[in-house]
Amino acid sequence: MLTFQNLSYSYRSGYPVLKNVNAAVSPGICLLLGENGAGKTTLLGLSSGLLRTASGFVEFDGEYPGDRLPSTMSDIFYLSDSWQSPFKDIYTTARFHGAFYPNLDLDMLASNLEAFGLTGREKLKSLSLGMRRKTYIAYALALKPRLLSLDEPANGLDIDSKKELRRMVSRCIGDDQTVIISTHTVADLEVLYDTIMLLHKGELLLSVSTALVSEKLGFVTSSMPIQEALYMETEGASFNAIVRAESPYGSAIDFELLYSAIVSGKAPEIIEILKEDGKQ
């Protein structure tokens, strides 16, 4: 369990990046949404022990990542959008960097690399952005940390590679792992999310399971306005709406529409609906 309690954070400028964040994230795959500057990277940095809390705390399975204890850090890995290996190739990376991760599965690494059309002996510096990103994703998943954070994992990947990424994440993640995926392109992995956290201007507006969202809300696209809509947007000649689940309408969760509804402040009823059973 990853827990945030009364977590606030400011950089030296004094500008508050996170404001009193409270949430508990269970094992599974969590989608972290928020605009640029919402505090996503800071939250992941605090979760991964790269930043130390100043107010409130982050706890992972009874330990504080900010203490950077070897026993804790060997179970945590954060693949940021800018993460780079200092070694010549990914197998050399696994030999030295991977030595700190007791769950590293070299067979999984080889399988992941092969799925992306890689051998693992390619010189990292000579690879394109997309190929290097594939290599790092294959490695991050093979480390098998209990807490894995991925920042824009599909960045630089082509269509076929994004499909393979979905299969790979589904195949590699164990039941005891907590994975946080921060992305602006939610469609790439949308079928895999178990929970969603939504940050806006440093505040956590929503932390809820996708099962609860599906239970409480429906998402519909229509050529006509939806009278029962809790929130609605127009796109060309179509109307995209969020309705109560008991409505005759409904479809898979539209994460982008849900995000727009929450941050707009025009649909407070949606948050109240998701709070009704106290699970938010």
WOVENGI-V655924 format. One record per residue. RES is the residue in one small letter. SS is DSSP state (H for helix, E for strand, C for the rest). OMEGA is omega in whole degrees, -180 to 180 (999 if undefined). NEAR is the number of other C-alpha atoms within 8 Angstrom. Layout:
res=RES ss=SS omega=OMEGA near=NEAR
res=RES ss=SS omega=OMEGA near=NEAR
This chain:
res=m ss=C omega=174 near=9
res=l ss=E omega=-174 near=11
res=t ss=E omega=172 near=11
res=f ss=E omega=-180 near=13
res=q ss=E omega=179 near=11
res=n ss=E omega=-174 near=11
res=l ss=E omega=174 near=15
res=s ss=E omega=-180 near=14
res=y ss=E omega=176 near=11
res=s ss=E omega=174 near=10
res=y ss=C omega=-173 near=8
res=r ss=C omega=179 near=5
res=s ss=C omega=-178 near=5
res=g ss=C omega=-180 near=6
res=y ss=C omega=-179 near=7
res=p ss=E omega=-180 near=10
res=v ss=E omega=176 near=14
res=l ss=E omega=-175 near=16
res=k ss=E omega=171 near=12
res=n ss=E omega=180 near=10
res=v ss=E omega=177 near=12
res=n ss=E omega=180 near=10
res=a ss=E omega=173 near=8
res=a ss=E omega=-177 near=8
res=v ss=E omega=-180 near=10
res=s ss=C omega=175 near=7
res=p ss=C omega=-175 near=10
res=g ss=E omega=-178 near=12
res=i ss=E omega=-176 near=12
res=c ss=E omega=174 near=14
res=l ss=E omega=177 near=14
res=l ss=E omega=-178 near=13
res=l ss=E omega=176 near=13
res=g ss=C omega=179 near=12
res=e ss=C omega=173 near=8
res=n ss=C omega=-179 near=5
res=g ss=C omega=-179 near=9
res=a ss=C omega=-179 near=13
res=g ss=C omega=-177 near=14
res=k ss=H omega=-178 near=12
res=t ss=H omega=177 near=6
res=t ss=H omega=180 near=10
res=l ss=H omega=179 near=9
res=l ss=H omega=177 near=10
res=g ss=H omega=177 near=11
res=l ss=H omega=179 near=14
res=s ss=H omega=-175 near=11
res=s ss=C omega=179 near=14
res=g ss=C omega=178 near=13
res=l ss=C omega=175 near=8
res=l ss=C omega=178 near=9
res=r ss=C omega=-180 near=8
res=t ss=C omega=176 near=12
res=a ss=C omega=-180 near=7
res=s ss=E omega=-173 near=8
res=g ss=E omega=-179 near=11
res=f ss=E omega=171 near=11
res=v ss=E omega=-180 near=15
res=e ss=E omega=176 near=12
res=f ss=E omega=-179 near=10
res=d ss=C omega=175 near=6
res=g ss=C omega=180 near=5
res=e ss=E omega=180 near=7
res=y ss=C omega=-179 near=12
res=p ss=H omega=-180 near=15
res=g ss=H omega=176 near=13
res=d ss=H omega=176 near=7
res=r ss=C omega=174 near=9
res=l ss=C omega=-180 near=7
res=p ss=H omega=-179 near=6
res=s ss=H omega=179 near=6
res=t ss=H omega=-176 near=11
res=m ss=H omega=178 near=12
res=s ss=C omega=178 near=11
res=d ss=C omega=-177 near=11
res=i ss=E omega=174 near=11
res=f ss=E omega=180 near=12
res=y ss=E omega=175 near=11
res=l ss=E omega=179 near=13
res=s ss=C omega=-180 near=9
res=d ss=C omega=-177 near=8
res=s ss=C omega=-177 near=5
res=w ss=C omega=179 near=6
res=q ss=C omega=173 near=4
res=s ss=C omega=178 near=8
res=p ss=C omega=-176 near=5
res=f ss=C omega=-171 near=8
res=k ss=C omega=-180 near=10
res=d ss=C omega=-172 near=11
res=i ss=H omega=177 near=15
res=y ss=H omega=173 near=8
res=t ss=H omega=174 near=9
res=t ss=H omega=-180 near=13
res=a ss=H omega=-179 near=10
res=r ss=H omega=-175 near=8
res=f ss=H omega=179 near=8
res=h ss=C omega=-178 near=8
res=g ss=H omega=178 near=11
res=a ss=H omega=180 near=8
res=f ss=H omega=-177 near=7
res=y ss=C omega=-174 near=11
res=p ss=C omega=-178 near=7
res=n ss=C omega=-178 near=7
res=l ss=C omega=-178 near=9
res=d ss=C omega=-177 near=9
res=l ss=H omega=176 near=7
res=d ss=H omega=177 near=6
res=m ss=H omega=179 near=9
res=l ss=H omega=-180 near=12
res=a ss=H omega=180 near=10
res=s ss=H omega=179 near=8
res=n ss=H omega=179 near=12
res=l ss=H omega=179 near=14
res=e ss=H omega=180 near=9
res=a ss=H omega=178 near=8
res=f ss=C omega=179 near=9
res=g ss=C omega=-178 near=6
res=l ss=C omega=177 near=9
res=t ss=C omega=-176 near=8
res=g ss=C omega=178 near=10
res=r ss=C omega=177 near=7
res=e ss=C omega=176 near=10
res=k ss=C omega=-174 near=8
res=l ss=H omega=-177 near=11
res=k ss=H omega=-178 near=5
res=s ss=H omega=-178 near=6
res=l ss=C omega=174 near=10
res=s ss=C omega=179 near=6
res=l ss=H omega=-178 near=7
res=g ss=H omega=-179 near=11
res=m ss=H omega=177 near=9
res=r ss=H omega=179 near=10
res=r ss=H omega=177 near=12
res=k ss=H omega=-179 near=11
res=t ss=H omega=-178 near=12
res=y ss=H omega=178 near=10
res=i ss=H omega=178 near=10
res=a ss=H omega=-180 near=11
res=y ss=H omega=-178 near=12
res=a ss=H omega=180 near=11
res=l ss=H omega=-179 near=12
res=a ss=H omega=176 near=13
res=l ss=H omega=178 near=11
res=k ss=C omega=176 near=14
res=p ss=C omega=179 near=13
res=r ss=C omega=174 near=9
res=l ss=E omega=-178 near=11
res=l ss=E omega=177 near=15
res=s ss=E omega=-179 near=14
res=l ss=E omega=180 near=13
res=d ss=E omega=-179 near=11
res=e ss=C omega=-176 near=12
res=p ss=C omega=-178 near=10
res=a ss=C omega=-178 near=8
res=n ss=C omega=178 near=7
res=g ss=C omega=-179 near=7
res=l ss=C omega=176 near=11
res=d ss=C omega=-173 near=7
res=i ss=H omega=-179 near=6
res=d ss=H omega=-180 near=6
res=s ss=H omega=177 near=9
res=k ss=H omega=176 near=11
res=k ss=H omega=179 near=9
res=e ss=H omega=178 near=10
res=l ss=H omega=178 near=9
res=r ss=H omega=180 near=11
res=r ss=H omega=-177 near=8
res=m ss=H omega=179 near=9
res=v ss=H omega=180 near=9
res=s ss=H omega=-177 near=8
res=r ss=H omega=-169 near=6
res=c ss=H omega=-174 near=10
res=i ss=C omega=179 near=9
res=g ss=C omega=-177 near=5
res=d ss=C omega=-177 near=6
res=d ss=C omega=-177 near=7
res=q ss=C omega=172 near=13
res=t ss=E omega=-178 near=15
res=v ss=E omega=176 near=12
res=i ss=E omega=-180 near=12
res=i ss=E omega=177 near=13
res=s ss=E omega=-176 near=12
res=t ss=C omega=172 near=11
res=h ss=C omega=-179 near=7
res=t ss=C omega=-171 near=6
res=v ss=H omega=-175 near=10
res=a ss=H omega=-175 near=5
res=d ss=H omega=-176 near=9
res=l ss=H omega=-168 near=8
res=e ss=H omega=-179 near=8
res=v ss=H omega=-173 near=4
res=l ss=H omega=-171 near=8
res=y ss=C omega=175 near=12
res=d ss=C omega=180 near=11
res=t ss=E omega=177 near=14
res=i ss=E omega=172 near=14
res=m ss=E omega=-177 near=13
res=l ss=E omega=177 near=12
res=l ss=E omega=176 near=16
res=h ss=E omega=-180 near=12
res=k ss=C omega=175 near=10
res=g ss=C omega=-179 near=12
res=e ss=E omega=177 near=11
res=l ss=E omega=-178 near=12
res=l ss=E omega=-175 near=10
res=l ss=E omega=172 near=10
res=s ss=E omega=-168 near=11
res=v ss=E omega=177 near=12
res=s ss=E omega=177 near=10
res=t ss=H omega=177 near=11
res=a ss=H omega=179 near=8
res=l ss=H omega=178 near=9
res=v ss=H omega=180 near=11
res=s ss=H omega=180 near=11
res=e ss=H omega=-173 near=7
res=k ss=H omega=-171 near=11
res=l ss=E omega=173 near=12
res=g ss=E omega=-178 near=16
res=f ss=E omega=-172 near=14
res=v ss=E omega=172 near=11
res=t ss=E omega=-176 near=8
res=s ss=E omega=175 near=9
res=s ss=C omega=180 near=7
res=m ss=C omega=176 near=6
res=p ss=C omega=-180 near=6
res=i ss=C omega=-176 near=9
res=q ss=C omega=-176 near=4
res=e ss=C omega=-173 near=7
res=a ss=C omega=170 near=10
res=l ss=C omega=178 near=11
res=y ss=E omega=-177 near=10
res=m ss=E omega=175 near=10
res=e ss=E omega=174 near=7
res=t ss=E omega=176 near=8
res=e ss=E omega=-172 near=7
res=g ss=C omega=-180 near=4
res=a ss=C omega=-177 near=6
res=s ss=E omega=175 near=10
res=f ss=E omega=178 near=14
res=n ss=E omega=-171 near=13
res=a ss=E omega=171 near=14
res=i ss=E omega=-179 near=14
res=v ss=E omega=173 near=15
res=r ss=E omega=-175 near=11
res=a ss=C omega=-179 near=12
res=e ss=C omega=176 near=7
res=s ss=C omega=177 near=9
res=p ss=C omega=179 near=5
res=y ss=C omega=173 near=9
res=g ss=C omega=179 near=11
res=s ss=C omega=176 near=7
res=a ss=C omega=-178 near=7
res=i ss=C omega=172 near=10
res=d ss=C omega=-174 near=7
res=f ss=H omega=-180 near=8
res=e ss=H omega=179 near=7
res=l ss=H omega=178 near=10
res=l ss=H omega=178 near=10
res=y ss=H omega=-179 near=10
res=s ss=H omega=-179 near=8
res=a ss=H omega=-176 near=11
res=i ss=H omega=-174 near=13
res=v ss=H omega=-180 near=8
res=s ss=H omega=-176 near=7
res=g ss=C omega=-177 near=7
res=k ss=C omega=-177 near=7
res=a ss=C omega=-179 near=11
res=p ss=H omega=-179 near=8
res=e ss=H omega=-180 near=7
res=i ss=H omega=178 near=9
res=i ss=H omega=180 near=10
res=e ss=H omega=178 near=8
res=i ss=H omega=-179 near=8
res=l ss=H omega=178 near=14
res=k ss=H omega=-170 near=9
res=e ss=C omega=-179 near=7
res=d ss=C omega=175 near=5
res=g ss=C omega=-175 near=6
res=k ss=C omega=-177 near=7
res=q ss=C omega=999 near=8
